[in-house]
Amino acid sequence: MKTNRTLGRSGIEVSALGFGCWAIGGEWQGPDGQPLGWGKVDDDESVRAIRRALDLGVTYFDTADTYGAGHSERVLGRALGKRRDDVVVATKWGNVFDEETRTLTGGDDSPEYARRALTASLERLGTDHVDLYQLHLSDADPRRAAELRDQCEEFVREGLIRAYAWSTDDPARAAVFAQGEHCAAVQHTLNVLNDAPEMLALCEESGLASVNRSPLAMGLLTGKQRAGRTLEAGDIRNTPPAWMTGFKQGAGADEDWVARVDALRDILTSEGRTPAQGALAWIWARSPQTIPIPGFRSVEQAEQNAGAIEKGPLTAGQLAEVDRMLGR
Ligand SMILES: NC(=O)c1ccc[n+]([C@@H]2O[C@H](COP(=O)([O-])OP(=O)(O)OC[C@H]3O[C@@H](n4cnc5c(N)ncnc54)[C@H](OP(=O)(O)O)[C@@H]3O)[C@@H](O)[C@H]2O)c1
């Protein structure tokens, strides 16, 4: 496998693997106190993990202004430092939050807010431009989104961003953004347990990159999450919101999901891969447009995930076998 992929029709080259920076934002919460982070993090370890990833050839980092209420962007900016121009930085806007109380307070789909949010992200990241700017409101009204797409074109003209995308699982919404000249990607859920054939077809037809969030099914596919294994109190997986699959209130991983992961173990660990590396290998085999962005919290995870690149994709035969085993 080539170690690089193109960020859709933008022509921007990125490593075939990106790093997702949600977890390293640390703790933050919804207006009702619902944890929205992954529990406590050690910022120094996050910085070391990012720098290790850079040394191992990772050139794509995905964050959002709201992760840790601004904290993830600050940690990423600090870790990149002088190496900022060696990498492609993607962030997101649309959620409104209070940095001091680390609380999500709502959403704003106005073009005026997009400019305010972009200005604040540039400051936190310590940069003068964002490479890929992504709308974080996955269910936004498509008519409002068309105005935001036009606003993004204006940001491109001003040199504040290079390209943009919508983070959404809805192909019809993604198609609205795809009409914009500098729309380069869709960020959507894709992992071996959750296929997305319609979205992948749209990406292939429109020349968009398919940037894959939750490629490890929020850790389920690493094999580490077991039924009954309680997670930390501030970890979103311990009190899963309605949209989250695979975890139970205060009870760790759902046993049905764990059984599916166990059934796939032999295929995913072929050629000496770890389960996490196998989950990434499935994504690369699924489409040439895909760029998985696994989350991480340690140097050890960074090394293991970056190590997946040299092992490359699963074979077409293994892909078919996975579908058969999952009854797809
Ligand atoms: N709406 C959106 O736009 C949206 C939504 C979701 C995610 N995202 C993006 O997608 C990225 C990734 O998705 P995700 O955070 O949902 O989850 P994910 O990548 O499916 O899972 C990441 C988690 O798996 C565990 N892990 C990672 N590598 C591992 C390894 N080698 N061995 C063992 N465990 C490992 C870590 O958690 P533990 O160590 O705690 O187990 C890590 O935080 C996010 O960081 C974010 O950038 C965007």
The ligand as an SDF file (V2000), in Angstrom:
LIG
                    3D

 48 52  0  0  0  0  0  0  0  0999 V2000
  -18.7410   13.9760   15.2690 N   0  0  0  0  0  0  0  0  0  0  0  0
  -17.4900   13.8710   14.9150 C   0  0  0  0  0  0  0  0  0  0  0  0
  -17.0300   14.6140   14.1020 O   0  0  0  0  0  0  0  0  0  0  0  0
  -16.6260   12.7940   15.5210 C   0  0  0  0  0  0  0  0  0  0  0  0
  -17.2020   11.8050   16.3400 C   0  0  0  0  0  0  0  0  0  0  0  0
  -16.3770   10.8020   16.8360 C   0  0  0  0  0  0  0  0  0  0  0  0
  -15.0080   10.8190   16.5600 C   0  0  0  0  0  0  0  0  0  0  0  0
  -14.4820   11.7900   15.7740 N   0  0  0  0  0  0  0  0  0  0  0  0
  -13.0230   11.8140   15.4340 C   0  0  0  0  0  0  0  0  0  0  0  0
  -12.5850   10.4890   15.1980 O   0  0  0  0  0  0  0  0  0  0  0  0
  -11.5010   10.1710   16.0750 C   0  0  0  0  0  0  0  0  0  0  0  0
  -11.4930    8.6990   16.4100 C   0  0  0  0  0  0  0  0  0  0  0  0
  -12.7600    8.2140   16.8090 O   0  0  0  0  0  0  0  0  0  0  0  0
  -13.1020    7.8330   18.3070 P   0  0  0  0  0  0  0  0  0  0  0  0
  -12.3250    8.7090   19.2250 O   0  0  0  0  0  0  0  0  0  0  0  0
  -14.5740    7.8250   18.3910 O   0  0  0  0  0  0  0  0  0  0  0  0
  -12.6640    6.3460   18.5570 O   0  0  0  0  0  0  0  0  0  0  0  0
  -11.7310    5.2210   17.9620 P   0  0  0  0  0  0  0  0  0  0  0  0
  -10.6470    5.7690   17.1540 O   0  0  0  0  0  0  0  0  0  0  0  0
  -12.6330    4.2250   17.3580 O   0  0  0  0  0  0  0  0  0  0  0  0
  -11.1410    4.6030   19.3130 O   0  0  0  0  0  0  0  0  0  0  0  0
  -10.1150    5.3230   19.9780 C   0  0  0  0  0  0  0  0  0  0  0  0
   -9.8100    4.7300   21.3290 C   0  0  0  0  0  0  0  0  0  0  0  0
   -9.3870    3.3900   21.2390 O   0  0  0  0  0  0  0  0  0  0  0  0
   -8.3560    3.1410   22.1760 C   0  0  0  0  0  0  0  0  0  0  0  0
   -7.1490    2.7840   21.3980 N   0  0  0  0  0  0  0  0  0  0  0  0
   -6.6010    3.4500   20.3500 C   0  0  0  0  0  0  0  0  0  0  0  0
   -5.5440    2.7930   19.8590 N   0  0  0  0  0  0  0  0  0  0  0  0
   -5.4070    1.6900   20.5850 C   0  0  0  0  0  0  0  0  0  0  0  0
   -4.5090    0.6080   20.5470 C   0  0  0  0  0  0  0  0  0  0  0  0
   -3.5250    0.5600   19.6310 N   0  0  0  0  0  0  0  0  0  0  0  0
   -4.6470   -0.3720   21.4740 N   0  0  0  0  0  0  0  0  0  0  0  0
   -5.6220   -0.3420   22.3860 C   0  0  0  0  0  0  0  0  0  0  0  0
   -6.5360    0.6670   22.4720 N   0  0  0  0  0  0  0  0  0  0  0  0
   -6.4190    1.6710   21.5860 C   0  0  0  0  0  0  0  0  0  0  0  0
   -8.1630    4.4160   22.9750 C   0  0  0  0  0  0  0  0  0  0  0  0
   -9.0490    4.4520   24.1050 O   0  0  0  0  0  0  0  0  0  0  0  0
   -8.7190    3.8520   25.5220 P   0  0  0  0  0  0  0  0  0  0  0  0
   -7.2460    3.8180   25.6730 O   0  0  0  0  0  0  0  0  0  0  0  0
   -9.3940    4.7150   26.4780 O   0  0  0  0  0  0  0  0  0  0  0  0
   -9.3680    2.5020   25.5030 O   0  0  0  0  0  0  0  0  0  0  0  0
   -8.6570    5.4450   21.9900 C   0  0  0  0  0  0  0  0  0  0  0  0
   -9.0260    6.6570   22.5900 O   0  0  0  0  0  0  0  0  0  0  0  0
  -11.7160   11.1150   17.2680 C   0  0  0  0  0  0  0  0  0  0  0  0
  -10.5310   11.2960   18.0270 O   0  0  0  0  0  0  0  0  0  0  0  0
  -12.1580   12.3590   16.5560 C   0  0  0  0  0  0  0  0  0  0  0  0
  -11.0330   13.0440   16.0160 O   0  0  0  0  0  0  0  0  0  0  0  0
  -15.2710   12.7670   15.2360 C   0  0  0  0  0  0  0  0  0  0  0  0
  1  2  1  0
  2  3  2  0
  2  4  1  0
  4  5  1  0
  4 48  2  0
  5  6  2  0
  6  7  1  0
  7  8  2  0
  8  9  1  0
  8 48  1  0
  9 10  1  0
  9 46  1  0
 10 11  1  0
 11 12  1  0
 11 44  1  0
 12 13  1  0
 13 14  1  0
 14 15  2  0
 14 16  1  0
 14 17  1  0
 17 18  1  0
 18 19  2  0
 18 20  1  0
 18 21  1  0
 21 22  1  0
 22 23  1  0
 23 24  1  0
 23 42  1  0
 24 25  1  0
 25 26  1  0
 25 36  1  0
 26 27  1  0
 26 35  1  0
 27 28  2  0
 28 29  1  0
 29 30  1  0
 29 35  2  0
 30 31  1  0
 30 32  2  0
 32 33  1  0
 33 34  2  0
 34 35  1  0
 36 37  1  0
 36 42  1  0
 37 38  1  0
 38 39  2  0
 38 40  1  0
 38 41  1  0
 42 43  1  0
 44 45  1  0
 44 46  1  0
 46 47  1  0
M  CHG  2   8   1  16  -1
M  END
$$$$
